[in-house]
């Protein structure tokens, strides 16, 4: 059974950095588009970024220049390096994966089949 497991969340002050990781097991994701979504308190879950297996990346404007997504296909992992964090980045962050050979860029949740359990990121001012 395919599973995505996230780690690395926590609390940080505004301007700080955090690194999230997402490890895949039970399947091979070398040819899958991997995405990150987040859900802030009282809001719907929304797209943040996605990475193609060629390492092309699609970001929402609010995180461009601050977040990066290192991907290691040999280890079935993808990370999320978040710098210059702001209080509005506070959310539960989810990693997700499409089926191999999926579409890119792709910001619709419904196209992502596998989901992690989510990890909390809290940024204080």
N, C-alpha and C positions, 0 to 999 in steps of 0.2 A: 504494500500500500504506500502510495506517495505521501510524504510528509515534508512540510517546511517548518523549520524551527528557528525562531528568532532569538537573538540575545543582544545584550549591550545597552539596553535602555537605562534611564536613570534621571537624576535631577542635576541641573547645572544653572549657573547664573547667566544672565544675558551677556552675549559676547563670547561665551565659552564654546566648547566643542564636544561632540559625542560621536562615537562610531557604533553603528548597528551592524549586526551580521545576520545572514539568513543562510542556513544550511539545508540542502535538499537530500532526502534519503528515499529509497524505494523506487527510484527512477533516475533517468539521465536527462539533465537539462541543458546539455551543451548546445542544443539547437532550439532552445526555447527563449521567448521573450520573457524577461523577469521584470516585475514592476514593484513599486512601493506606493502605498496609499496611506492616508492618515485620517483619523477621525478626532476632531477637537470636541471638547465638551459642548453638548447642545447642538452639534452640527452633524450633517451627514458625512459619511466617509467620502473622501475625494482623492483623485489622482495626484501624485507628487512627481514621480519620475519612472521611466522604464528604460531598460537597456536591451539592445539586440545582441545576438551572439557575436556579431561583428564588432561589438562594443560601441556602436552608435548609441547615443543617449538622447532621450526626449525629457525635458524638464518643464515644469510649470514656471512661469515667470518669477513667482515669489521666492523661489529657491535658487535660481540661476546665479552662478558665481559663489554660492555658499555651500551647496551640497555637491558631492561627487559620488559615483557608484563604481567602485572597483569590483571587477568580476573575475573569478577564477574558474574557468570551465573544467579544469582538470580535477578540481576539488569539489565541484558542484556547490560552490558558495558564491554569494554576492554580498557585498557590504554596502554600507551607506555612511560616508563620512560627512558629518554635518558641522560646519563651522559658522562662526558669527551668529550663533543662535539668538532668536528673539522670543519674547514671551508668546507671541502669536504662533510659534512653532509647537507649543504645547499640545500634545495629542497622543493617541495610541497609534503606533505605526505598524503597518502590516506589509509583509512581503507576499508576493503572489506570482504565479507562473502560468503561462499559457501552455497549451499542448505544443509539442515540437512542431516547428514550421509555421507558427502563428503569424499574425500580422503586426506590422510596426510602421510608423508609430501607432500606438493603440492606447487610448485613455479610458475606454469603457470597462467597467468592472466585470461585466458579463463575459468578456472574452478571456478573463483570467480564471482558470479552472481550479487551481490549487492555491490554498491560502495558509499562511502561518497563523499562530494564535494571537499575535499582536504583542507589542511591547510598549510600555509607557515611557514617554519623554516629557519631562516637566522643566520649563525654563522660567526662572524667576527674575523679576526686574530688580 
